[in-house]
Amino acid sequence: MNENPSAPKLESGSIPEELPLFVSSDLVAFPGLILPLTISDETFGRTIDHMSERGMRMVAVFLRKPGFKDDDKDIKSLHKIGVVLTIHRMQRTDDGSVRMIVQGLERVELKELTQTDPFPVGRIVVRDHKPRKTVQLEALTRALKEDFEKIANLTPDMPEELKQAVLNMDSPSMLVDMIGAHIELDVQVRQQILSTIKIQKRMRLLRELLERELRIAQVGSQIQQKTRGEMDKTQREYYLRRQLRQIQKELGEEEDGGDEVAEWRERIEKAELPERVLEVAEEQIKRLERINPASAEYSVVTTYLDWLVTLPWEKLSDDNLDIPYAQTVLDEDHFGLNDVKDRILEVLAVRKLKPDASGTILCLSGPPGVGKTSLGRSVARAMNREFIRISLGGVGDEAEIRGHRRTYVGALPGRILQKLKDAGTRNPVFMLDEIDKLGNDFRGDPSSALLEVLDPAQNNAFSDHYIEIDFDLSKILFITTANYSENIPGPLLDRMEMIRLPGYITNEKVEIGNQYLVSRQIEASGLTSKQIKFSKAALEEIVVYYNREAGVRNLERSIGQICRKVAFRQAAGDIQPDELVSIKRGNVSDFLGHRKIVPSWASRKPQVGVTNGLAYTPFGGSVLQVETARMPGKGGVKITGQLGDVMKESAQIAYSWIRSHQDNLGIDKDVFNSSDLHIHVPEGGIKKDGPSAGVTMTTSMVSLFSGRKVRCDTAMTGEITLTGQVLPIGGLREKVVAANRARIKHVIIPSHNQKDLEEVPDDVRSAMEFHPVRSIEEVLRLALVTPEEDGNSSGEVKIFSSRKSNGHQSGKASDRRKINKKSQVKVKPKGDE
């Protein structure tokens, strides 16, 4: 109910003798007070319809006596005294109920029921009592206000506005009605107050009720004050629950399940925790005993205890250090990768001879799809260890590694300990995938957190922010993977041993597809080897003309696509179940469509200002053409192709070297002042950077300024200096493999990289000629077509037999033979990832 002492009061003379009645089982209204009502009674709905038709705004409300049913229509079922209500606002809702704002006007007495159907109507008489002002009345008024004020002070949720309204009220009748409407009373007691017409009698009745409520409020306040002095709300509830539990135990009514704390003690004993962990667990158990199970802190402690109990503090799996068996497993799962396999077997041999040797962290670096992740699974199988893996790509929060402190809501350990919990041992093979793609933002540097994880001198006492107990990671064999090792932070890279996995050449991919991928995809498609067969020529067709990649992922997808199409034809009835489908070079396009890759050699011919360069990317080696164009201008140089700063500097160095040697090159000096130069490296959607394109850009610009064409079957790589020296570069194997894939016949390399040719596969090396150089002059003599040779339109120009190269190996046929016959390194094709 809401009081409104200032609301206008209608005169009793304006109340009709007959009014529609609203009979309620739980509503007692008082004169002068405003209250909201929501009524869904059908009978009252008919009453409202009747009142609306006649513009009536008044209704009399009476309380039904206890023991009578809602459908009783006898006047004896109703209390005689009720209240006339005037309707200030009314609204019908979609569900048929009526919402109203009403105000009580006067006490009325029901004399008789003049109508019962379709809704009740009664004859009423106003019962108003106006007492004389006496000392006794004044004393009762003050006593009521004092009692109400005491109750209000002991009731925190009582509105201050209500308190002030009661204390400032002058009318004794309004005072009694307002207090009776706002204190906690039974509905029949409220009706008793309403039915008491004489004001002094009504005030005495109310004072008795207030004194009773005051005693209850005082007792509650005393209990609260005593409790607050001894314990807070959580402790009090816990104390009472403990008492209740003890009482239930004495009565034999103890609940099933026993004491949860006892269960935790039992779990801790079975876990056989180390001493340092056991001490922390005992402290948490003592905290748990003092906490109410319903509180939020209780779940925080139990979650922490669960982590302490389930982490593998002392659990180790038995290593299988049988070197021949490990060799067999690695060979079964991966084709080739001899260097990687040898290094892994060395790690196993050291562990076999010296079990307490510090761990070695291996980093497998190479293009996607060459077998880095699957190699980790094979190592785990060979060593009989659990294999767990987390991907670090895009991780930018230090808490992902070290966890959150327990002060945060929903805190958990870092991903390192989470994975160890899943593994159940503390010596698994742990692969940290995509370590070169770690993020770094305002939440911390995860690469710095990994320093402790991957440092053998520190990881025997790894500290997680959530657990806050040192955990020994030294027994874990960590293997990390990366596509581009240059993106790994230096301090982190220093703690790992780098093993590079180069991209595959065509014959390696064919062998991998034939031995591994075909059988895997045939089984995945629900077919058998008697229903589909791939020829090696078909696999070579797929490799060369449908997939350009360093690994074999897309090759496997293409094989899977063919298998699914065959499965579809068989399911549709186009192919008999016992019919063998042979996939050959000629029918690959029936399943994969037209060739998707047009080889660059198909339309290649010698051109002016166009040079083949070799680049190394995170996806393997590639052949990039550098194009140069000249136009009228004032000597400006424009460089495009989404190049990095280092690559742009290489172009500037090349331009400066050409200008400083223009006389030796036979270039008119006025050309530089009267023209602008535009250098472009195609495939602008791919970012490119690095210094190894220096010789390529120099050759392209010299070709443009001199008008001499560049040989189309030649590619080059090397960094250039302002003095014209050619410096060594990295990734030679990947670059040479890419050149072979593009059918390049001659490759110009820095002389210091000659030793790296041992890493190139034998069949690639035998199909190409390599020309080590020390200066840019040698590059130009080898790469530019002479005027005499320019008449040969085939582009297959004999360029190395007739020219000298200042005594260096690149210009002599005998030296080339020496390079190609250099000590051969046996390299097998690689496995798939």
N, C-alpha and C positions, 0 to 999 in steps of 0.2 A: 504494500500500500504506500501511496505517496500523499503526504500532507500538503495542503495548500490553504493556510489560514486566511490568505487575502482573497480567495476566490469568492465571487458574488454568491450570496445565499438567497435562494428563492423563498418568498413568504409562504407560510403554511396554507394561507388562504388560496393560493394558486394551485393547490394539489386537488385533483378531482376525487370524488367519493369512490369511484370505481376505477381500478387500474388492472392491466394485465399483470400476472404474477410470474416471477421466475423462482422456481423451487430448486434449492441447491443442497447438497449433502456436505459441503466443505467450505462454503463461503459465508462469512459474517461481515457485513459492511457496517460502517459507522457514519453518522451524519457529519457533513462538512469535509470528509476526506475523499480525495480523488484516487482512483485505482484503475489499472488496465484489466480487461477481461477478455478471455478467448473461450467461447462457448460453442460446442459442437452438438448440443442437444437438439433433436428434431422438433420436439414440442416448442422449444424456445425459438426455433427457426420460423415456425408458423406464427408465433407471437410477433416476431420482428416484421414479418410480411404484413400482418394486420396493422401494426403501428405505422409502417411506412406508407400504407395506403391512405391512412387518416392523418398523417403528419404528426403523430404523437411522439413525444420525446421522453416520457416517463414510464417507469416500470417499478413494481414493488418486489423486493427480494426477501424470501423467507427461508429459514433453515429447516430442513426435515429432521424430525425427531429420530433418535436412535431406535433401531428395531423395525422400522417401516421400510418397505420396498419402494423403488423408484416409481412404480406404476400405481401406488396408492393415491387415490384422489379424494380421500376423506379429509376434512379440515382438521380432524384430530391428529393426523400425521404431521402437522406443521406446528412450529412454535408460533405463539400468538403475536409476538413482537418482531417486526422487521424494519426495513428501511426503504424509503422511496429513493430511487436513483434517477437522475436525469442524465441522458445520453448526450455527451458533447461531440463525440466522433464515432462513426461506425463504418466498418468495411467488411464485405463478404470475401472470403478467400476461395481458391479453386476447389478445395476439398469440401466446401459447404459450410465450414465453420464461420463464426461471426467474431470479429475483433472490435472491441469498443473501449473508449475512454469514458468512464462514468464518474459521477460525483454524488455522494450521499446527501440527501436533503433533510429529512425528518424521520424520527421514530414514528411508526404507525402500528396500529393494532388491527389484526384481521378479524372482522366481525362475521363474515360469512362468505362462502363461495357462490357466486352468482352464475358461474359457468365453469365447466370442466373440460368440454371438448369444443372445438379441436385444440384449445389451449385454455389454461385456467384464468379466470377473471374473479377478483374479489372486491367486496366492499370494505373500505378501510377508514380508520379514524386516526387523526394525528394525536400522539401522546407526547405532549411537551410539558416539561416542568420547569418553572422559573422561580428559583428560591430567593428568599430575602437574604440580603447581605448581613451576615452575623459574624461575630468573633469566631465562633466554632467553625463556620464555613471557611473563613480566612485561614484558621489554623490547619484545617484539613488540606487546604490548597497548598500551603507552604510545606507541609509534611510530605505530600505527594511529590512535589518538585525536588525536595531534598533526597528522598529515596530514589527517585529516578536518576538524579545526578550521580549518586553513588554507584548505581548499577551501570550507568554509562561509563564511568571512570574505570570500572573493572571489566568492561567489554570493549576490547580494542577495535573490533570491526563495526562499532556503531558510528554512523555518520555524525560529524560535528554539527552539521546543519540541523539535523533532527534534535540534537541536544539543545541547541540554542532556541529552536522554535518552541520546544516544550517549556523551557525556563522563562520565556518571554510571553507566554500565553496568559490572558486575563480571565477568560470565560472558564468557570469550573467545569461546565458540561463538556466543552471542547477539549479541556485538559484531560479529563478522564477518558474520553473517547480516543484521543490521539495516543495516550500511553497504552491503553488496552489494545489498540491496533498494532503496536510496534514491539511489544515484548513477547517472548516465547510463551504462548498459552495454548491449551487445547481448544479446539473449535467449540466445544460445549461450554467451556468456561467463558469464552468470548461472548457466546450467546447469553450467558447468565448476566454479564456486565450490560449487554445491550437491553436485556429484559428488565433491568432494575431502573424504574422510571425516576424515583426520587433521587435527587442529586447527592444528598448527604449519605444515604444508604449505599449508593453506587460508589462513592469515594471511599467509604470504609471497606467495602468489599475489595476494591482495587488495592488499597493499602495493605491488606492482609496478603494479597497475592504478591505485591512488590517486596514485602518483608521476606517472604519465602524465597523469591528469586534472588534477593540480596544475600541471604545466607548461603545459597548454592554458589553464587559468584565469589563470595569471600573464601569459602572452602577451596574452590578451584584455584584462586589466586595464591592462597597459602601453599598448596601443593606445588604449584609452579615455581614459587620462590625457593622452596626447599630443594627442589630437583635441580634448578638452575645453579645453585651453589655447589652441588656435588658432581654433576655430570651434564654433558650436553645431550641433545635429543637422541643422537645415535647411540651413545653409551647407555642412556636410560632404557631405550628400546632393547638393546642387547641384554642388559641386566634383567629386565622383565622376561625376555625370552628364555634366558638361562633358568630363571626361577620356574617358569612354566614347564620347561623341559624336565627339571628335577621333580616337580610335582607329578608330571605324567609318568615319570619313571617309578616313583613311589606307588602310584596307583596302578602300575602295570599297563599304562596306556601309551608307552613310548612309541613314537612313529618309526616305521621301517626305514632302513638305510643307515642307522647309526649316526655317529658323529662325523661330520665331514672333515673336521680337523684330523681325526684319527685315520681316516682314509688317506689323507695327504701324507701323514707320517708313514703309513704303510708303503705308499708309492715311493717315498724318498728312500726307505730302507731297501726296497727291491732294486732301485736304480743303481746302487753301489757307486755313489758320487764320490769324486775326490774330496779330500779334507777341506780344501778352501771353498768348494762349492757347497759342501754339507753345512759349513758354518753359516753361510748366507741363507741357505734354505731353512735352517732352524730359526734364524732371526725372523724370516718371513712368516713362519708358522706361529711364532709368538705374537706377531702383529695380527695375524688372522684370528687368533683367539679373542682379541679385544675389539674386533670390528663386527658390526651388525651385518648379517648376510644380505640384508636388503639395501645396503649402501653401495654407492658406485665404487668406492675404494676397495670393497671386498672382491669384486670381479677383477680389478687391476692386480691385486696380490695373487689371486688364483691363476690368472693368465701368466704372470711372471714365474710362479712355481711350476706351471706346466712346461714352460720353456726350459727351466733348469732341469727338470726330470727327463725330458725327452731328447735333449741335445746329446750327441754321442761323445761324451767327454773322454771315455777310455776305450770305446769300441773300435776295433781295427779288424778289417777283413784280411784273410790270409792271402799273401801275394803268391802268384805263380811266376816264379823267376826262371822257368825253363826256357832257355834262349832258343833252341830249335823249335819248340812249340809256338813261341811268340813270332818267330820268323814265318812259320806256316800260316798262322792266323792273319798276319799282315799281308802276306802274298795272296791269300784267298780273297780278302776284301778289297785289295787295291792293286791295280796293274801299274807296275813301275814304282816311282817315288823312292828310288833306291837310296838317295842321300838322306831323305827323311827317315826311312826305315832303319838305316844304319845308325843314325843318331839316337833313335829311340832304343834300339837294341844295346847301344853303349850305356844308356841310362840304366837299363835293366841289369846289365852286367856289373855296373858299379854297385848297384843296390844289393846284388847277390853276394859280392865280395865284401862289401862294407855296409851293413844294414843301417848304421847310424849316420851315413853320409848325408850332408845337407842337400836339400832338394834343388833340382834344376828346373828353371822355368823356360819352356820352349815357346817361341812365337812363330807360327806358320803364316808366312806372308805370301800372298799371291792373288790372282784374279778370282772372281766368283766362279764357282762350279768346278774347281780343280781338285776337290776332295779334302779340304781342310777340316770341316766339321765331322765328316764321316770317319776321317782318320782317327779323331779322338775316341770315337766309339770302338774302333778296332783295337786301339791301345788298351782301353779298359777291358775288353774281352780277352785280349792276350794276357793281361796281368791278373785276371779274375777279380777285378775291382768294379765298384759301382761307378757309373758314368753320370755326371750331372753337368748341366750347361745353363749359362745365363747369357743373354744378349745385352751388350752394353751400348748398342746403337741408340743415340739420342739421350742417354742417361746424363742428366745435368745436375743431379742433387747428390751431395755427399752422403746424405742419409740413406740412399739406396745401397751404399756399401757398408756404412757403419751403423745404420739404424737410427731411430729417434730416441731421445731420452724419455724416461717413463713419466715425466711431468706432463707430457703432451697427451691429449685425449686420443685414444686409438693407436698409441705407439706400438711399434713392433721392431724386432731386430732387423738388421740389414739383410740383403739378399744372399750374402755369403753364408751366414748361419742358417737362414731359412732353407737353403738348398742342402746344407749338411744335415739338418734335421730330417728332411725327406729321404736322404741317402741312408741314414742310420749308421754310418761309419765316419770316422774322421780321416780316412786315407783314400778317398775316391780319386778318380781322374776327373779333374775340375776344368771344364773348358770355359774360358772367358771370350765369347765370340764378339767380333767387330770392335776390337779394342781401339782401333783407329778412329772410331766415330763417337767417342765420348764427348759429351757436351760440357759446357762450363758457363754458369750463370750466377745470379746473386745468391743462390742457395748453397754455394760452395763448389769446390773443384773435386769431382770424383777421382780424377787421375792422381791427385795427391793422396787421397785415401787409399788408392790401390798400391801406393808405394810400400806401405806396411804389409799389405797382403802378399805381394810378390817378392819381397826382400827376404832371402833365406836367413839373414842375420836378425830379422825382427819378427817374422811371422809365427815364431813359436810362442809369442805372447800377444796375439791379436786382441785388441780391445774394441768391443762393440758398445755403442752408447746405451743400448737398452739393457744388455746383460750385465755390463760393468764388471765382468770377471774375465781375466785373460784366458783366451782359447788358443790351443796349439794347432796351427795350420801347417806345421813343418812336414807332416807326413803326406800331405796332398801332392799329387803330381799335377801341377798347373800347366795347361796348354792354352795359349792365347792365339787368336787368329786376327788377321788384318788384310785388307786389300791394298793399302798404301802405307807402308811403314814410315814414310816421311811425315805423316800426320800424327804419329805417336809422340807424346812429349818426351824430350830428351832424358830426364831422370828416370822415367818409366821404361824407356827403351833400353837404358843402360843395365837394367836388372833382368833382361831377357836375352836368351840366345836366339838369334834370328836364323830361321831356315826358310829359304825362298822356294816356293812352288811355282815354277813357270807355267805358261800356257801350253796347251797341247798343239801339236802339229796334226795335219790331216790324217796320216796313217795311224797315229796314236788314238785319235778319236774313233776311227773305224774299228780298231781292235777293242777299245773299251765298249763301244756299242755292240759289237759282235759277241763279246764274252760276258757282259754284265747287263747292259741296258735292255737289250732285246728280250732276254728271258724274263727280266723283271716286269716289263710292260705287257708281255704276253700273259703272264699270270695275273697281273692287275686287271686285265680286260676280260678275264674269264675264258681265255682261249688256251690251246695247247700247241706244242711244237709241231703236231701233226696237222694243224689247221692253218698255220701261217709260217712263212719262212722268209728271212731277209738275206739277200745276197750282199757281199761286201761292196760290190759296185753300187748297189742301191744306197748303202750307208754312206759311201763316198759322195754320191749325188746329193744326199741330204746335208752332209757336212759342208760341201763347197757352195751349193747354190740355194740353201734354205736357212742356214744358220751362220752368222758371223759372230763368233765369241771365242774367248780364250778357254773356257771350260766346256762342259758337256750338258748343262742343264737344258738348254733349248733343243739339243739333239735328242735328249730323252723325251721331251715334250712332243717332238715331231714323230718319234717312233710310237709314242702312246697314242697320238692322233690317228696314225695309220691303223694301229691295232683296234681302236674303238670303231673306226669305220668298217673294218672287216667284221667285228662283232655285231654291228648294227645290220649289215647285209645278211649275216647268218640268222639273226633273230627275225628279220623280216621275211626270210624264206628265199632270198635271192641266191644264197649259197647253201649247198648241202652241208650238214655237220661233218661229214667225212671227207669233204673236198679240201684240198690243200691250195692255199693262196700264196703264190710266190711273188715277193716284192723285188722287182728288178729295176735297173736304172731306167728302163723305158717306161715303166708304169708308175713311177713315184708321183708324177704330176697328176695322175688320176686321183690320188688321195690327198695331196698337199697343194694342188693347184699349180699355176705356172711358177717358174723360178722367181724367187723373191730377191735374189742378189745378182746384180749384173757385174761381173768382174771388171775391175778397173783396167786390166790389160786388154780387154776386148776392143777398146777404141783408143788405146794409148799410142802416141807418136811423138817424136821429138818436137819441142816447141821452144820459142823464145820466152824467157822469163818464167817458165814453169818447171819446178824442180821437185823431185821426190825426196821427202825427208822421212826419217824414222822417229817415232815417239813412243814413250812408255807411259801407259795410263793405269789406273787401278784395275782396269779390265783386261790388261795384257798389252802387248805391243800393237802398233798400228802404223800404217803408211799414210802420211799426210803430204799433200801437195802444197807447195808454197808458190803463190802466184804474184807476179809483180807487173804493174802497169805504169806507164809514164804519160803525162799530159802537160800542156802548157801551164806554167805557173812561175813561182818565185823561189823554188828550192825547198818547198815543204815536204814532209814525209808523213803519210797517213798509214796507220796500222790497224787492221780489223781482223775479226775472227775470234773474239772473246779470249784474248791472250792475257796472260799474267804479266806482272811487272818485269820479271826476269827475262821473259821471252821478248818483251818490248825493248829491253836494254840490249839484247842480242842483236836486234834489228838496227839499233842506233850504232852499235859497235861496228857492225858490218858496213853500214853506210859511211861511217867515218874512215874505215880502212880503205874503202874503194876511193874516196875522195883524196886520201893521202897518197894513193898509188895510181892516180889516173893516168900519169904519163906512161908508166910501165904497162898499163892495161890498154893503152891506145884509145883512151876516152877523151873526147873534147871537153875542156874545163867549162866551156860556156853552157854545156848541157845541164849542169847542176843548178846554175842560176836562172835558167829560162824554163825550167820544167819542175813539176811536182811529181812525187813518187807515191804510189799506193801499194802497200804490201798486204796481201790477204791470205789467210789460211782457211780453206773451206771447212764445212761442218761447224758453222758458227754457234750451233746450239751446245757444243761441248767445250768446256773450259780447258785451256791448254796453258802450260807453263813449263819453265825449265830452260837451261842454257844450251841444250844439245842441238837446237835448230840453228845455231850460229853459222855453220858452214853451209847449210841449205839456203838460208837467206842471202848470204854473200854470193853464192853461185847464181841464185835467181836474179839478183840485181846486176851482177857482171854480165849475165846473159842478155839482160834487157838493154844495158848501156852499150854493149859491144855488138848486139844483133846476132850473136851466135846461139844456136839452139842447144838445149840441154838434152842429154841422152835419156831416152824414155825407159831403158832397161836397167838404169842405175839409180840406186838410192844411197843416201849418206846420212851420217850423224856425227856430231862433234861440236864442242864449244870452241869459239874463236876469241882471240885476244886482239887488242889494238895493233900488236906487232905482227899479226898474221899466224900465230902459232895455233895448232889444233890440240886442245886438251882432252883428256879422257872423260868418258860419260858412264852412266850406269844403265842397267837393264839391257845389256847387249843381246843376251840370249833371246829375250822376248821380242826385241826389235828385229833380229835376224829371222826368227820364226814368222813374224808378220810379213817380212819382205819375201820370204819363200812362199807364203800363202798368196801373195800378190804377184808371183812369178817374176820377181826381180832377179836378174842374173848376176849383177855386179853390186857389191856393197862396199862403200868407202867408210873406213873406220879410223879412229885415232890409233896411232901405233902403240900407245900404252895399253890399249884394250886388246892387243893381239892375244894375250894369254887367256882372255875370257872366251876365246873361240873353242876352247876345250869343252865348255859346257854346252855347246850347240850340238844337237843330235847328229849322228853320223850321216844319215841320209840327206839332211838339210845341208850340211857342210859340203857334201860331195856334189850337190846340185848347183852350187853357187861359187863365185870367185870373190875373194875378199882382198881389199887393197888398203893396208895400213898407211897412214900419212902423218906427217909432222907439221906441215904448213899448208896454208890455204892455196899457195901457188900449185902444189901438187894436186889438190882437189880440183882446181880449175882445169889443169891439163888433162885430168882423167874424165871430167864430167862434160866438158863443152865439146861440141861437134866442130871439127875443123872445116874450113871452106872446101877442102878437097873431098871430105866425106859427106858434105851436105847434099850431094847429088844422089846419095843412096836413099831411096824412098822407103825401103823396108823397115828402117829403124833398127835393124839388127847390124850394128856397126862394129867392126873389129877395132877396138879402141886402145888396146893395151900392148900390141906387139911392136909398134913402130916408134914409140916415144919414150924418152928417158924421164926419170923423176928424181934428178939430183942424187943418184946413188941409193935411194930408199927402195925398200922391198916392193912397194906397190907398183913400180913401173916395169918390173922384170917378170917375164913368164916363168923363169926358173924359181923365182922367189914365191910366186903364187902357188906353184906346185908344192913348194916346201910348206906353205901354210896349210894347204889342203891335206897334205900327208903328215901333218904334225901328229904327235902322240894322240891316238884316238881314245876317247872316253866312252865306255859302253853305257848308253843311256836307254833304259826301257821306257815304253809308253806308260803314262800315269793313270792312276785310278780316278774314279769319279767321286764327286762330293755328293 
